[in-house]
Amino acid sequence: MRNQITLAIAISLLGSPALAQTTFESLDTNSDGSISKDEYYGLVSDAGIYPDLDSDSDGLIEENEFEGIGLDDDYASWDLNRDDYVDSREFYDGYFGYYDANEDAHWDGNEWDDADEAGILDF
């Protein structure tokens, strides 16, 4: 499942100039040695990933769009407010949480490496 999520995100990121020069250090904007959800959210928002996944451009990812990117098994768990849609914050939080192995709401260097090695920043 992790490979499906990574593949979907990596495909949507191809050629994204916002991510082309991204390093752990550049994303750690407050230099605290970790990447917070907000730091990560800024990166992926700037990259414009979510609009690429929202195939009908209604601002939400419905279950059929979610299934189309290989994430159908986890749709309900990503729809945190249970409104039958995954908005951009739910999506980015879901992806961030996927690699936040110790669930402390920060990526350390190893968690960043795991996401990177899985292909999220490969171009």
C-alpha positions in Angstrom: 0.0 0.0 0.0 2.8 2.4 0.8 4.2 1.9 -2.7 0.8 2.7 -4.2 0.6 6.0 -2.3 4.1 6.9 -3.1 3.7 6.2 -6.8 0.5 8.3 -6.9 2.2 11.2 -5.3 5.4 10.8 -7.3 3.5 10.8 -10.5 1.7 14.0 -9.6 5.0 15.6 -8.6 6.8 15.0 -11.8 8.4 18.1 -13.0 7.3 20.2 -10.0 9.7 23.1 -9.7 8.7 23.6 -6.0 10.1 20.2 -5.1 13.1 20.0 -7.5 15.5 21.7 -5.1 14.0 20.4 -1.8 16.2 19.1 0.9 15.4 18.2 4.5 17.3 21.4 5.6 15.5 23.7 3.2 12.1 22.4 4.3 13.0 22.6 8.0 12.3 26.4 8.0 12.7 26.9 11.7 15.9 24.7 11.9 14.7 22.6 14.8 15.9 19.4 13.2 12.4 18.1 12.2 9.8 18.9 9.6 6.4 19.8 11.0 3.1 19.2 9.2 2.9 22.9 8.5 6.4 23.0 6.9 5.5 19.9 4.8 2.0 21.3 4.0 3.6 24.5 2.6 5.9 22.5 0.3 3.1 20.3 -1.1 0.7 23.2 -1.4 3.2 25.2 -3.3 3.8 22.2 -5.6 0.2 22.0 -6.6 -0.2 18.3 -6.0 -3.8 18.3 -4.8 -5.3 20.0 -7.9 -3.7 17.4 -10.1 -5.4 14.6 -8.2 -8.8 16.4 -8.2 -9.8 15.3 -11.6 -13.2 17.1 -11.7 -11.7 20.3 -10.2 -14.4 20.6 -7.6 -11.8 21.2 -4.8 -12.4 17.8 -3.2 -11.2 14.3 -3.8 -14.1 11.9 -4.0 -13.8 8.2 -3.5 -13.6 7.4 -7.2 -10.7 9.9 -7.6 -9.0 8.4 -4.6 -9.4 5.0 -6.1 -7.9 6.2 -9.4 -4.6 7.0 -7.7 -4.4 3.7 -5.8 -5.5 4.8 -2.4 -8.9 3.2 -2.2 -8.2 1.0 0.8 -7.5 4.0 3.1 -10.2 6.4 1.8 -12.4 6.3 4.9 -9.4 6.8 7.3 -8.3 9.8 5.3 -11.7 11.4 5.4 -11.3 12.7 8.9 -14.5 14.7 9.2 -16.5 11.9 7.6 -18.2 14.1 5.0 -17.4 11.6 2.2 -14.8 13.8 0.7 -11.0 14.2 1.2 -10.1 17.9 1.2 -6.6 19.1 0.6 -5.7 19.3 4.3 -7.0 15.7 4.9 -5.0 14.5 2.0 -1.8 16.2 2.9 -2.2 15.2 6.6 -2.9 11.6 5.5 0.3 11.5 3.4 2.4 13.1 6.1 1.0 10.7 8.7 1.8 7.8 6.4 5.5 8.5 6.9 5.4 9.8 10.5 6.5 6.4 11.9 6.6 7.5 15.6 3.4 9.6 15.2 4.9 12.7 16.8 3.6 15.1 14.1 7.1 15.8 12.9 9.3 14.0 10.4 12.8 13.4 11.6 15.7 12.8 9.2 14.9 9.1 9.0 11.2 9.6 8.2 12.2 12.2 5.6 14.6 9.6 4.1 11.9 7.0 4.1 9.5 9.3 2.1 12.4 10.3 -0.2 13.6 6.8 -0.8 10.0 5.7 -1.5 10.1 8.1 -4.4 8.1 11.2 -3.3 11.0 13.5 -4.4 12.2 11.6 -7.4 11.9 13.4 -10.8 
